């Protein structure tokens, strides 16, 4: 089971947990297959994410290289900040661990 943000859901995914509205009423049951209509319905509900079948850490099928490039892009404006650098490298370590890579992180920039 993995948690997926609404914007990354695709038709064919299967719900691993039921989806409820603000009053707790089940609007989509466990095992429901998502299609265009259910995706639109989920967006109208304003939910941040849902749980679908699959393994956690899949990140929409992106490769480790793609995820690291995205990480570098997101931190590009704060690269000279030592705290932000540490945050970026901690996230990089987590990405590598979830992809079965245990390479040491790159050396910090010298100032």
C-alpha positions as CSV (number, residue, x, y, z in Angstrom):
1,X,0.0,0.0,0.0
2,X,1.3,3.5,-0.8
3,X,0.0,7.0,-0.2
4,X,-0.4,9.0,-3.5
5,X,-1.2,12.7,-3.8
6,X,-4.4,13.3,-5.8
7,X,-2.5,15.0,-8.6
8,X,-0.4,11.8,-9.2
9,X,-3.3,9.3,-9.3
10,X,-3.8,7.6,-12.6
11,X,-6.7,5.5,-14.1
12,X,-6.4,1.8,-13.2
13,X,-5.0,2.3,-9.7
14,X,-6.8,0.3,-7.0
15,X,-7.8,1.9,-3.6
16,X,-6.1,0.2,-0.6
17,X,-8.2,2.1,1.9
18,X,-11.7,3.5,1.6
19,X,-12.2,7.2,0.8
20,X,-14.5,9.1,3.1
21,X,-16.0,12.5,2.9
22,X,-15.8,15.2,5.7
23,X,-18.7,13.5,7.6
24,X,-17.1,10.0,7.5
25,X,-19.4,8.6,4.9
26,X,-17.6,6.1,2.5
27,X,-17.6,7.6,-1.0
28,X,-15.3,5.0,-2.6
29,X,-14.8,1.6,-1.1
30,X,-11.6,-0.4,-0.7
31,X,-10.7,-2.2,-4.0
32,X,-12.4,0.5,-6.2
33,X,-10.5,0.9,-9.5
34,X,-9.9,4.5,-10.3
35,X,-11.0,5.9,-13.7
36,X,-11.4,9.4,-15.0
37,X,-14.7,10.0,-13.3
38,X,-13.5,8.8,-9.9
39,X,-10.3,10.9,-10.3
40,X,-12.5,14.0,-10.9
41,X,-14.6,13.1,-7.9
42,X,-11.5,12.8,-5.6
43,X,-10.3,16.2,-6.8
44,X,-13.7,17.8,-6.0
45,X,-13.5,16.3,-2.5
46,X,-10.4,18.3,-1.9
47,X,-8.4,15.4,-0.4
48,X,-4.7,15.7,-0.3
49,X,-4.0,12.0,-0.9
50,X,-5.4,8.5,-0.9
51,X,-3.9,5.0,-0.3
52,X,-3.6,2.7,-3.3
53,X,-2.3,-0.8,-3.9
54,X,1.4,-1.0,-4.5
55,X,4.7,-0.6,-2.8
56,X,5.6,2.7,-1.0
57,X,8.4,4.7,-2.4
58,X,7.5,4.2,-6.0
59,X,7.3,7.9,-6.6
60,X,5.3,7.5,-9.8
61,X,7.8,5.2,-11.4
62,X,10.6,7.8,-11.4
63,X,14.2,6.5,-11.4
64,X,16.7,7.4,-8.7
65,X,18.5,9.7,-11.1
66,X,15.3,11.5,-11.9
67,X,14.4,11.9,-8.2
68,X,17.9,13.2,-7.4
69,X,17.7,15.7,-10.3
70,X,14.3,16.9,-9.0
71,X,15.8,17.2,-5.5
72,X,18.7,19.3,-6.8
73,X,16.3,21.5,-8.8
74,X,14.1,22.1,-5.7
75,X,17.1,23.1,-3.6
76,X,18.9,25.1,-6.3
77,X,18.2,28.5,-4.8
78,X,19.5,27.6,-1.3
79,X,22.5,25.6,-2.2
80,X,24.9,28.0,-0.2
81,X,22.9,27.6,3.0
82,X,24.6,24.9,5.2
83,X,21.3,24.0,6.9
84,X,19.5,23.6,3.6
85,X,22.4,21.6,2.3
86,X,22.1,19.2,5.2
87,X,18.3,18.8,4.6
88,X,18.9,18.1,0.9
89,X,21.5,15.4,1.7
90,X,19.3,13.8,4.3
91,X,16.5,13.6,1.7
92,X,19.0,12.2,-0.8
93,X,20.1,9.5,1.7
94,X,16.5,8.5,2.2
95,X,15.9,8.3,-1.6
96,X,18.9,6.2,-2.0
97,X,17.9,3.9,0.9
98,X,14.5,3.4,-0.6
99,X,16.1,2.5,-3.9
100,X,18.6,0.1,-2.3
101,X,21.7,2.3,-2.9
102,X,24.1,2.9,0.0
103,X,26.6,5.2,-1.7
104,X,28.0,7.8,0.6
105,X,26.7,11.4,0.0
106,X,28.7,13.9,-1.9
107,X,31.2,16.0,0.0
108,X,29.8,19.4,1.3
109,X,30.9,22.5,-0.6
110,X,33.9,24.2,0.7
111,X,33.6,27.8,1.7
